[in-house]
Amino acid sequence: MGRFSSMFDGLARTFSSVKRGEGSGECGGREVAEAIAKDAKKNEMILRSSGTINVNGSNNFASVCSKRGEKGVNQDCCIVWEEFGCQEDMMFCGVFDGHGPWGHYVAKRVCDSMPSSLLCNWQEMLVEGSFDPDVDLQSDKTLDRFHLWQHSFEKACADVDQDLEQCRKFDSVHSGTTALAAVRQGDHLVIGNVGDSRAVLATTTDDGYLVPVQLTVDFKPNLPHEAERIAECNGRVFSLEDEPGVHRMWLPYEDSPGLAMSRAFGDYCIKNFGLISHPEVVQRHITTKDQFMVLASDGVWDVVSNEEAVEIVSSTANKAKSAKRLVDHAIRAWKHKRRGIATDDISAICIFFHNNSDQQIIHVATPK
């Protein structure tokens, strides 16, 4: 870890130089952040496909599974990065759900670029705070820590979307991806959400029941505040006759592209008509009652309730198989509940918070 720590210190010094005006106005630590990502991958601290990651001494245990649907190539991407940014108490995880002809390329590019961009912007915010006499990072640690991550997520998403727009290797005008990313820093959990993937926490009540807490909003076009923004931008929201209840985004005078989400990266054909890539950022203080978290693409949540997901994961004897069991259950549910409709790509990440302690789960609360 000595070499990692020195790299992180170097990143801070790079930002300090930028702050003093010795560099360009861009994020000066980009190359160092990407170098840290390469080292983390080489040292098996980054998982980008189905499997598990369990770093010695970490409080986290991650189970990941992604399976292709019946529409062609798998357009979902997942990532778990332990010791995120060379910090022993930090972890990054994300689910990226591509769509459109080139959606798999868009999802992969965003999955590859977001962690290092977020790390770069977070460190830049730390350095800016240390040089700003009006910022007291000790006055309210929880509040300031959240604001640091919130601004970092917002800036990272703007940077990633700009990078994607300038990429000429594939078409992101008519293709895009959602992004659901979470950072755990000790007992602090921050989630940034662009799109309709979902994060659900499993926590125990005082009477010993395990219950779900939905941490994110599914950004669908028919949500009142989303529909209002789209209408103000002259975009349209309606569902097709053969898809009742599935609301989509459309151009003003053309029945395309028909996006089933109101926030996404890419899809520049409709970016001027209400689609945005701005994330909603939320936080959660993790306690001993919080057992695990599920991050999954809409392929899971279209057919599995929050309560069902918590029950499936909690009842899996081997935590390493929890994500696969949830994904397999969703695949079966698609065939039963959505007959005649091609199964979507389905991906899930299960993060267990107390890897070094026994999981004390007695009952799972079920809706009446």
C-alpha positions as CSV (number, residue, x, y, z in Angstrom):
1,M,0.0,0.0,0.0
2,G,3.0,2.3,0.3
3,R,3.2,2.8,-3.5
4,F,-0.5,3.4,-3.7
5,S,-0.4,6.0,-0.9
6,S,2.5,7.9,-2.6
7,M,0.5,8.0,-5.8
8,F,-2.5,9.4,-4.0
9,D,-0.3,12.0,-2.3
10,G,1.1,12.9,-5.7
11,L,-2.5,13.4,-7.0
12,A,-3.0,15.9,-4.2
13,R,0.2,17.7,-5.0
14,T,-0.8,17.9,-8.7
15,F,-4.1,19.5,-7.7
16,S,-2.2,21.9,-5.4
17,S,-0.2,23.0,-8.4
18,V,-3.3,23.5,-10.5
19,K,-4.9,25.6,-7.7
20,R,-1.8,27.8,-7.6
21,G,-2.1,28.4,-11.4
22,E,0.8,26.2,-12.5
23,G,-1.3,24.1,-14.8
24,S,-4.2,24.3,-17.1
25,G,-7.8,24.8,-15.8
26,E,-8.6,21.1,-16.3
27,C,-8.5,18.4,-13.7
28,G,-4.7,18.1,-13.2
29,G,-4.8,14.6,-11.6
30,R,-6.6,12.8,-14.4
31,E,-3.5,10.9,-15.5
32,V,-2.7,9.9,-11.9
33,A,-6.3,8.8,-11.3
34,E,-6.2,6.6,-14.3
35,A,-2.9,5.2,-13.2
36,I,-4.4,4.3,-9.8
37,A,-7.2,2.6,-11.6
38,K,-4.8,0.5,-13.7
39,D,-2.8,-0.5,-10.6
40,A,-6.1,-1.4,-8.7
41,K,-7.1,-3.6,-11.6
42,K,-3.7,-5.3,-11.7
43,N,-3.9,-5.9,-8.0
44,E,-7.3,-7.5,-8.3
45,M,-9.1,-4.7,-6.4
46,I,-11.4,-4.0,-9.4
47,L,-14.1,-6.5,-10.6
48,R,-15.7,-5.7,-14.0
49,S,-17.6,-8.9,-14.6
50,S,-19.6,-11.5,-12.7
51,G,-17.9,-12.9,-9.6
52,T,-17.0,-11.8,-6.1
53,I,-14.5,-9.4,-4.6
54,N,-13.4,-9.8,-1.0
55,V,-10.2,-7.9,0.0
56,N,-8.6,-8.9,3.2
57,G,-9.4,-6.6,6.1
58,S,-12.3,-4.9,4.2
59,N,-15.8,-4.6,5.8
60,N,-17.3,-5.2,2.3
61,F,-18.1,-8.3,0.4
62,A,-19.4,-7.9,-3.1
63,S,-21.2,-10.4,-5.3
64,V,-21.8,-9.4,-8.9
65,C,-23.7,-11.1,-11.7
66,S,-24.7,-9.9,-15.2
67,K,-26.5,-11.9,-17.9
68,R,-27.4,-11.2,-21.4
69,G,-31.1,-11.0,-22.3
70,E,-32.8,-12.0,-25.5
71,K,-32.2,-8.7,-27.5
72,G,-28.6,-9.3,-28.6
73,V,-25.3,-8.4,-27.0
74,N,-25.3,-7.7,-23.3
75,Q,-25.5,-3.9,-22.9
76,D,-25.0,-3.9,-19.1
77,C,-21.7,-3.2,-17.4
78,C,-20.8,-3.5,-13.8
79,I,-17.8,-2.5,-11.7
80,V,-16.7,-2.9,-8.0
81,W,-13.5,-1.1,-6.9
82,E,-12.3,-1.9,-3.4
83,E,-9.9,0.6,-1.7
84,F,-11.1,3.2,-4.2
85,G,-8.5,5.9,-4.8
86,C,-6.0,3.9,-2.6
87,Q,-8.1,4.6,0.5
88,E,-8.6,1.5,2.6
89,D,-12.0,2.5,3.9
90,M,-13.5,3.5,0.4
91,M,-15.3,1.4,-2.2
92,F,-16.8,2.3,-5.5
93,C,-19.5,0.3,-7.3
94,G,-21.7,0.9,-10.3
95,V,-24.2,-0.5,-12.8
96,F,-24.4,0.9,-16.3
97,D,-27.3,-0.1,-18.5
98,G,-26.8,0.7,-22.2
99,H,-29.5,1.1,-24.9
100,G,-29.6,1.8,-28.6
101,P,-27.6,0.3,-31.4
102,W,-24.3,1.2,-29.8
103,G,-25.4,1.0,-26.2
104,H,-22.9,-1.6,-25.2
105,Y,-20.0,0.6,-26.3
106,V,-21.5,3.7,-24.5
107,A,-22.1,1.7,-21.3
108,K,-18.5,0.4,-21.3
109,R,-17.0,3.8,-22.0
110,V,-19.0,5.4,-19.1
111,C,-18.2,2.5,-16.8
112,D,-14.5,2.9,-17.6
113,S,-14.3,6.6,-17.3
114,M,-16.6,7.5,-14.4
115,P,-14.6,6.0,-11.5
116,S,-11.4,7.9,-12.3
117,S,-13.3,11.1,-13.2
118,L,-15.2,10.9,-9.9
119,L,-11.9,10.3,-8.0
120,C,-10.2,13.2,-9.8
121,N,-13.0,15.6,-9.1
122,W,-13.3,14.5,-5.5
123,Q,-9.7,15.1,-4.8
124,E,-9.9,18.4,-6.6
125,M,-12.7,19.4,-4.3
126,L,-10.7,18.4,-1.2
127,V,-7.8,20.5,-2.4
128,E,-10.0,23.5,-3.2
129,G,-11.5,23.3,0.3
130,S,-8.1,23.2,1.9
131,F,-7.2,26.4,0.1
132,D,-10.5,28.2,0.7
133,P,-10.5,30.2,4.0
134,D,-14.3,30.2,4.0
135,V,-14.6,26.4,4.0
136,D,-14.3,24.7,7.4
137,L,-14.2,21.0,6.7
138,Q,-14.3,20.3,10.4
139,S,-17.4,22.3,11.3
140,D,-19.9,19.7,10.1
141,K,-18.0,16.6,8.8
142,T,-21.1,14.7,7.7
143,L,-22.6,17.7,5.8
144,D,-19.3,18.8,4.2
145,R,-18.4,15.3,3.3
146,F,-21.7,14.9,1.5
147,H,-21.3,18.2,-0.3
148,L,-17.9,17.2,-1.5
149,W,-19.2,14.0,-3.0
150,Q,-22.3,15.7,-4.3
151,H,-20.3,18.3,-6.2
152,S,-17.8,15.6,-7.3
153,F,-20.6,13.4,-8.7
154,E,-22.2,16.3,-10.5
155,K,-18.9,17.5,-12.1
156,A,-17.9,13.9,-13.0
157,C,-21.2,13.2,-14.8
158,A,-20.8,16.5,-16.7
159,D,-17.2,15.6,-17.7
160,V,-18.2,12.0,-18.7
161,D,-21.1,13.2,-20.8
162,Q,-18.9,15.8,-22.5
163,D,-16.2,13.2,-23.2
164,L,-18.8,10.9,-24.6
165,E,-20.1,13.5,-27.0
166,Q,-16.7,14.2,-28.4
167,C,-16.0,10.4,-28.9
168,R,-16.1,9.5,-32.6
169,K,-15.5,5.8,-32.2
170,F,-19.2,5.0,-32.1
171,D,-22.6,6.6,-32.3
172,S,-23.8,8.1,-29.1
173,V,-26.3,10.3,-30.8
174,H,-28.9,7.6,-30.9
175,S,-27.4,5.4,-28.1
176,G,-26.9,5.9,-24.4
177,T,-26.6,4.4,-21.0
178,T,-27.9,4.9,-17.5
179,A,-25.5,5.0,-14.5
180,L,-26.0,4.1,-10.9
181,A,-22.9,4.5,-8.8
182,A,-22.2,4.3,-5.1
183,V,-19.3,5.2,-2.9
184,R,-18.8,3.8,0.6
185,Q,-16.4,5.8,2.8
186,G,-16.3,4.2,6.2
187,D,-19.9,4.4,7.5
188,H,-20.8,7.0,4.9
189,L,-22.7,5.9,1.8
190,V,-23.2,8.3,-1.2
191,I,-25.1,7.3,-4.3
192,G,-25.3,9.1,-7.6
193,N,-28.1,8.1,-10.0
194,V,-28.7,8.9,-13.7
195,G,-31.5,6.8,-15.1
196,D,-33.8,4.0,-13.9
197,S,-31.5,1.5,-12.3
198,R,-32.2,1.2,-8.5
199,A,-30.4,0.9,-5.2
200,V,-32.1,-0.8,-2.3
201,L,-30.8,-1.2,1.2
202,A,-31.7,-4.0,3.5
203,T,-31.9,-3.0,7.2
204,T,-33.2,-4.6,10.4
205,T,-36.0,-3.1,12.4
206,D,-36.0,-2.9,16.2
207,D,-38.1,-6.0,16.3
208,G,-35.7,-8.0,14.2
209,Y,-37.3,-7.9,10.8
210,L,-35.3,-7.2,7.6
211,V,-36.9,-4.5,5.5
212,P,-36.0,-2.8,2.2
213,V,-35.3,0.9,2.0
214,Q,-35.2,2.3,-1.6
215,L,-32.4,4.7,-1.8
216,T,-32.9,6.1,-5.4
217,V,-35.6,7.3,-7.7
218,D,-36.4,5.4,-10.9
219,F,-36.2,8.4,-13.3
220,K,-39.0,7.6,-15.7
221,P,-40.4,10.2,-18.1
222,N,-43.8,10.3,-16.5
223,L,-42.6,11.4,-13.1
224,P,-44.2,14.8,-12.5
225,H,-41.0,16.8,-12.2
226,E,-39.4,14.9,-15.1
227,A,-42.4,15.3,-17.4
228,E,-42.6,19.0,-16.6
229,R,-39.0,19.5,-17.6
230,I,-39.4,17.5,-20.8
231,A,-42.6,19.5,-21.7
232,E,-40.8,22.8,-21.1
233,C,-38.1,21.6,-23.6
234,N,-40.7,20.7,-26.2
235,G,-40.1,17.0,-25.8
236,R,-43.1,14.6,-25.6
237,V,-44.0,11.8,-23.1
238,F,-46.5,9.1,-24.0
239,S,-46.8,5.3,-24.1
240,L,-47.5,3.2,-27.2
241,E,-50.8,1.3,-27.6
242,D,-49.0,-2.1,-27.4
243,E,-47.1,-0.9,-24.3
244,P,-49.6,0.5,-21.9
245,G,-48.0,1.9,-18.8
246,V,-44.6,2.2,-20.4
247,H,-44.0,5.9,-20.8
248,R,-41.3,7.0,-23.2
249,M,-39.5,10.2,-24.3
250,W,-40.1,11.4,-27.9
251,L,-38.8,14.2,-30.1
252,P,-41.3,17.1,-30.8
253,Y,-42.3,16.1,-34.3
254,E,-40.9,12.6,-34.7
255,D,-41.8,9.3,-33.0
256,S,-38.3,8.6,-31.9
257,P,-36.2,7.7,-30.0
258,G,-38.7,6.4,-27.4
259,L,-36.5,6.4,-24.4
260,A,-38.0,4.7,-21.3
261,M,-35.9,6.8,-18.9
262,S,-35.7,10.6,-18.5
263,R,-31.9,10.8,-17.6
264,A,-29.1,9.1,-19.4
265,F,-25.6,9.7,-20.8
266,G,-25.5,10.0,-24.6
267,D,-28.7,10.1,-26.6
268,Y,-27.7,13.5,-28.0
269,C,-30.5,13.5,-30.5
270,I,-32.9,14.3,-27.6
271,K,-30.6,16.1,-25.1
272,N,-32.1,19.5,-26.1
273,F,-35.6,18.2,-25.5
274,G,-35.6,17.3,-21.8
275,L,-33.2,14.4,-21.4
276,I,-30.4,15.2,-18.9
277,S,-27.4,13.4,-17.5
278,H,-27.5,15.3,-14.2
279,P,-27.4,12.9,-11.2
280,E,-29.5,12.8,-8.1
281,V,-27.1,12.4,-5.2
282,V,-28.2,11.0,-1.9
283,Q,-26.4,9.8,1.3
284,R,-26.9,7.3,4.0
285,H,-25.2,6.7,7.3
286,I,-24.5,3.0,7.6
287,T,-25.2,1.4,11.0
288,T,-25.0,-2.1,12.4
289,K,-28.6,-2.5,11.5
290,D,-27.9,-2.1,7.8
291,Q,-27.0,-5.5,6.3
292,F,-26.5,-5.1,2.6
293,M,-27.3,-3.1,-0.5
294,V,-28.5,-4.2,-3.9
295,L,-27.7,-2.2,-7.0
296,A,-29.4,-3.5,-10.1
297,S,-30.5,-2.5,-13.6
298,D,-34.1,-2.1,-14.4
299,G,-34.1,-5.6,-15.8
300,V,-34.4,-6.8,-12.2
301,W,-36.8,-4.2,-10.9
302,D,-39.3,-4.6,-13.8
303,V,-40.2,-8.0,-12.4
304,V,-38.9,-8.1,-8.8
305,S,-40.1,-6.0,-5.9
306,N,-37.8,-4.5,-3.3
307,E,-39.2,-6.9,-0.7
308,E,-38.6,-9.9,-3.0
309,A,-35.0,-8.8,-3.7
310,V,-34.2,-8.5,0.0
311,E,-35.7,-11.9,0.7
312,I,-33.8,-13.6,-2.1
313,V,-30.4,-12.1,-1.2
314,S,-30.8,-12.6,2.6
315,S,-31.9,-16.2,2.2
316,T,-29.0,-17.2,0.0
317,A,-26.7,-19.3,2.3
318,N,-23.6,-18.5,0.3
319,K,-23.1,-14.7,-0.1
320,A,-21.0,-15.2,-3.2
321,K,-24.0,-16.6,-5.0
322,S,-26.5,-13.9,-3.9
323,A,-26.3,-11.7,-7.1
324,K,-26.5,-14.7,-9.4
325,R,-29.6,-16.0,-7.5
326,L,-31.3,-12.7,-7.8
327,V,-30.5,-12.4,-11.5
328,D,-31.7,-16.0,-12.2
329,H,-34.9,-15.3,-10.3
330,A,-35.5,-12.1,-12.4
331,I,-34.9,-14.1,-15.6
332,R,-37.6,-16.7,-14.5
333,A,-39.9,-13.8,-13.5
334,W,-39.6,-12.2,-17.0
335,K,-40.6,-15.4,-18.7
336,H,-43.6,-15.8,-16.3
337,K,-44.8,-12.1,-16.0
338,R,-43.8,-10.8,-19.4
339,R,-44.6,-13.6,-21.8
340,G,-43.9,-12.7,-25.4
341,I,-41.5,-9.9,-24.5
342,A,-37.8,-10.4,-25.0
343,T,-36.0,-10.7,-21.6
344,D,-33.9,-7.6,-20.8
345,D,-30.2,-7.7,-19.9
346,I,-30.1,-8.3,-16.1
347,S,-27.4,-7.2,-13.7
348,A,-27.1,-7.0,-10.0
349,I,-24.4,-6.1,-7.4
350,C,-24.9,-7.2,-3.8
351,I,-22.7,-5.3,-1.3
352,F,-22.6,-6.8,2.3
353,F,-21.6,-4.2,4.8
354,H,-20.3,-6.3,7.7
355,N,-18.1,-8.9,6.2
356,N,-16.2,-9.6,9.4
357,S,-19.3,-10.2,11.5
358,D,-22.0,-12.7,11.4
359,Q,-25.1,-11.6,9.5
360,Q,-27.9,-11.5,12.1
361,I,-31.1,-11.9,10.0
362,I,-34.1,-13.6,11.6
363,H,-37.1,-12.7,9.6
364,V,-37.9,-10.8,6.4
365,A,-40.8,-8.5,6.6
366,T,-43.3,-9.1,3.7
367,P,-46.0,-6.7,2.5
368,K,-49.5,-7.5,3.7
